Amino acid sequence: MEGDETTSAGGGSAPSAPGGLLQQILSLRLVPRAGNVTGAPCPTALCHFSEMWYGVFLWALVSSLFFHIPPGLLALFTLRRHRYAKFMSVSILLMGIVGPIAAGTLTSAAIAGVYRAAGKEMIPFEALTLGVGQSFCVVIVSFLRVLATL
């Protein structure tokens, strides 16, 4: 019996719980976390507001970096000899980090709030879809120049 408790708790230490949540969200595997195994209403889903917010925010940040790092490196490589334009690559890379931290925090909280108010659970794949969707919408609005027409 005692061996079953240690294997189901994943080591039983409290500091491993955030790493377990990060692993669950990024790997998209539906494995129970250490603090969410025994007697939990949703052992394989994200059911608390903070878990849902963190999942959507994390995927928005990762996908935003995925969209911004290649153009930033390309700009750095092509404009490296220009006196002032080489700093544009730094601004592109900063927008990949600052954008999701500023706006992504609020929109991820709004999404998690709607899920929580509706009493729904969120699986990690939904967090992936919603986080990448946020970044994709930012890219589409940037390329279509919708805001310039208003």
Secondary structure, 3 states (H helix, E strand, C coil): CHHHHHHHHCCCCCCHHHHHHHHHHHHCCCCCCHHHCCCCCCCCCECCHHHHHHHHHHHHHHHHHHHHHHHHHHHHHHCCCCCCCHHHHHHHHHHHHHHHHHHHHHHHHHHHHHHHHHCCCECHHHHHHHHHHHHHHHHHHHHHCCHHHC
